[in-house]
Amino acid sequence: MDLENKKIIIDFEPISRRVILTSDKPLYDLLSDLSVPIRSICGGLGTCGKCKLLIQKGREFFNLPTTAERKFLNEFDMEKGWRLACQARIDKNKFQSLEKIEAPQFRIFLPNELMLEDFNILTAGLDKGVNLLPAVRKYYLEVDTASLEDPQADFERIVKKLISTNKQFGKKIQIDIHFDLLNDLPELLRKNNHKITITLWNNKTIIACEPGNTVEDNFGIAFDIGTTTVVGYLINLNNGKVYALDSNLNSQTAYGEDLITRLTLIKNERKNLNLLNSVVLKDLNEILLKTCSKAKIDPSRVYEASIVGNSVMHHIFLGLDPTYIGLSPFVPVVQKGLNIPGKDLNLNIAKNGTVYTAPIISGFVGADTIGVILSSNIYKEKDLTLAIDIGTNGEIIIGNRKVLAVGSCAAGSALEGAHISNGMRAAAGAIDSLKIDPNDLDVSFSTIKNKKPIGICGSGLVDAVAGMLKSKILTRSGNFNKNFVNHERLIKTDKSFKFIIVNKEDTSLGNDITISQNDIRQIQMAKAAFFSGTRLILQNMGSKSLNIKQIFLAGAFGNYINSENAKFIGMIPDIPDEKIFQIGNAAGIGAQYCLINKALRHKAEQMLNRIQYIEIAIKKEFQKEYAEAMYFPHLNLDYFPTLTEYGEIQKR
């Protein structure tokens, strides 16, 4: 059935693919047409039950569950909107009703286990080096046997041997042991000829006793819990090396792509806190299992985990109510770093393993920002430095060895492909870089994994906007230049124009990949949030000029972006290109640092006393600064003196 003239739109999340419905095919076939392969052993015949997805919006317009679905899904699942992709299709008898509903009419969530194609989730970062000083150490002991002449208790003999064979322990040191280990000590010692390995946490508590010499199997895992993605690094605590890493899209995106949506969900119904907590715990435990499998170790040999994330992710992970973070005066439940038994949080590390959560700063600025500060060493820099962790919720850090100030800006998810007509996350087939020839407006581009293009991700969007400005297709106000209205690459729409990036015959979709006026506005809002936020923090630090000497770009977007183009559109200040550094997943590196060096945990706590937190959005100058920053690169060109090309670009 041909529906090309209809205005029925489906949003597939978390891949941020928005498509116009062109047939009444099952969802499985629609995804195949989009070159989004999903898991199915039976090839879409409905006999394996592996292609489960969640219809979050518009499920009343689908066909009734089939016999095949009732075999694999219970009533509770189906009531929630879970269906099999190969069986679920939109009821063609309801198309007329759908056209009367404001688009998008459908939102469909694709869980991690459904996806076959890997996404580009940033895991690497710039490691500036840190001394190895873990909280967890293992000691192999050949414990003296008891005798009638010296009938010392088992635990006391273990402690005596530990102190006598390791000079770093003073004779007055107090060693404890987890109570549940005591009952196993007698047989453990005697069955293994008194040769055992103990695991000591923080030089004071024995958390594991194992037969023989297992000193080499001493692992921890560092997690960076982002709003959109979750990354885990399995680290050998004896040498500080990463033995395996893995990542997932944060399954909480099924319930809202941004923090405010998730906060509202919890505020409206408290049980949703448990729901969001359980789905992110599932992601973490999956990453734990996968990394342990890669390293060929048992999760019981992972004795500690460190966690960073923004304030809301931090609270949800801990099962703490984050509601008041989103309400003035934006107060969290707890700020300090915490050490919590892993079993209390349902994280499947060693039985008596510990979870360390880094401290959070204030408002939405959380432990991930502490991670960026620690790993970038911005607090040690001589020159005034700007660090931006670019994501759905963007964090801005300005400082050096003398001052340190932070703030948070709501950049939105446009840079991750959301709310962009042909936007998508960084996955196979996403246009990640491009250039526009100013002479004939021809577009050259590259895609992730060199696949045929199916959409455009954040780094490609910045390149596209910069190219359209340099080619004068856009004015400085972000409007399409009317001098180009008759060009073959511009399509007239009801309200404005669209610029064709890739013609439909060169895509996997059979549709043009375009940049619309609304897409430009979304990029303007994101870049304006970062630049105006930077200006306001500087003003509150007592500086009226943009005296930034170097810039650190952190996060996935910050890592893949063309920094020259980011500067050209006015996202970051105008400083020499050689002073702009892309430092990767700095928050993830910070989580690793906290895992392998316990002194840095103390440093993080001390840092709280010197960090100046600025609530950007409530400043009276915010609206003016934000509005002026909506222009490319800014209303005031004096802020961008080296961008001389703007002398030839129309203002409006």
Order of alpha helices (4+ residues) and beta strands (2+ residues): beta-beta-alpha-beta-alpha-alpha-beta-alpha-beta-beta-alpha-beta-alpha-alpha-beta-beta-beta-beta-beta-alpha-alpha-beta-alpha-beta-alpha-beta-alpha-beta-beta-beta-beta-beta-beta-alpha-beta-beta-beta-alpha-beta-alpha-alpha-beta-alpha-alpha-beta-alpha
